[in-house]
Amino acid sequence: MRLWGRATSVNVQKALWALEELGLAYERIDAGGAYGGTDTPEYRSMNPNRLVPTLQDGGLVLWESNAIVRYLADAYGRGRLRPDDPKAAAIADQWMDWQQTTLAGCMNPLFWEMVRKPPSQRSPERGKELLEQCCKQLGVLDALLADREWIAGDAFSMGDIPAGSMLWRWYTMDIERPDLPHLARWYARLSARPAYKAAVMTSYEALRGKD
Ligand SMILES: N[C@@H](CCC(=O)N[C@@H](CS)C(=O)NCC(=O)O)C(=O)O
């Protein structure tokens, strides 16, 4: 199996985390950001969006990080990453879509505002506005986690991967975080997983904007 994408990308990290959880053998090829390589005819023929990640498994070429996580769960992680119970799998799926459509909508711009932009280009007002949006959305997740250990219930699943991938940035960015106790406990559980440590809890200093 081959995965294209720089290890600092949160979307690449989702795929890496799933591969690590499942103990699968894979080769990661640096692409995107400073590595480039996404605008070649060869790469475009695999991923017409010119973005990372892209996964190749035999004859299958797949892009969209959450689709990659779902595929890995389905092909190699039934009863582990993909819950056997269709209802639990549907809940996992629901929160994966929520991450991509709702949480990423404020978390990615917040990361740009606080980390990726050079300090002289940052806007404290915009940062505050984005932080408020993230607090509101993470409050929704905090409420879910009040009576369960994992997103789909009592077992870790693919549903934890997309939103969980964003938490490392949330808890390490230089921002004022509200007290979200259930979210904090979930983050502590994630942080204890070797696959999360290896794939997600890594430096993003190379992305930091400088004047
Ligand atoms: N919806 C896509 C978004 C992919 C995406 O935006 N990837 C970013 C990195 S997180 C990218 O390729 N940026 C350009 C680059 O790194 O060169 C997914 O989830 O895979």
The ligand as a Tripos MOL2 file, in Angstrom:
@<TRIPOS>MOLECULE
LIG
   20    19     1     0     0
SMALL
NO_CHARGES

@<TRIPOS>ATOM
      1 N1        -11.2060   17.0520    1.6280 N.3       1 LIG1
      2 C1         -9.8390   16.6670    1.3610 C.3       1 LIG1
      3 C2         -8.9540   17.8720    1.6290 C.3       1 LIG1
      4 C3         -7.5240   17.6000    1.2470 C.3       1 LIG1
      5 C4         -6.6510   18.8140    1.5150 C.2       1 LIG1
      6 O1         -7.1210   19.9650    1.5370 O.2       1 LIG1
      7 N2         -5.3570   18.5550    1.7020 N.am      1 LIG1
      8 C5         -4.4260   19.6180    1.9540 C.3       1 LIG1
      9 C6         -3.5010   19.2450    3.1190 C.3       1 LIG1
     10 S1         -4.4060   19.0840    4.6330 S.3       1 LIG1
     11 C7         -3.5580   19.8320    0.7280 C.2       1 LIG1
     12 O2         -3.3520   18.9320   -0.0620 O.2       1 LIG1
     13 N3         -3.0320   21.0490    0.6030 N.am      1 LIG1
     14 C8         -2.1210   21.3660   -0.4390 C.3       1 LIG1
     15 C9         -0.7320   20.8960   -0.1340 C.2       1 LIG1
     16 O3         -0.4420   20.4410    0.9730 O.co2     1 LIG1
     17 O4          0.0930   21.0160   -1.0650 O.co2     1 LIG1
     18 C10        -9.4640   15.4840    2.2530 C.2       1 LIG1
     19 O5        -10.0340   15.3760    3.3430 O.co2     1 LIG1
     20 O6         -8.6150   14.6660    1.8610 O.co2     1 LIG1
@<TRIPOS>BOND
     1     1     2 1
     2     2     3 1
     3     2    18 1
     4     3     4 1
     5     4     5 1
     6     5     6 2
     7     5     7 1
     8     7     8 1
     9     8     9 1
    10     8    11 1
    11     9    10 1
    12    11    12 2
    13    11    13 1
    14    13    14 1
    15    14    15 1
    16    15    16 2
    17    15    17 1
    18    18    19 2
    19    18    20 1
@<TRIPOS>SUBSTRUCTURE
     1 LIG1         1 GROUP 0 **** ****
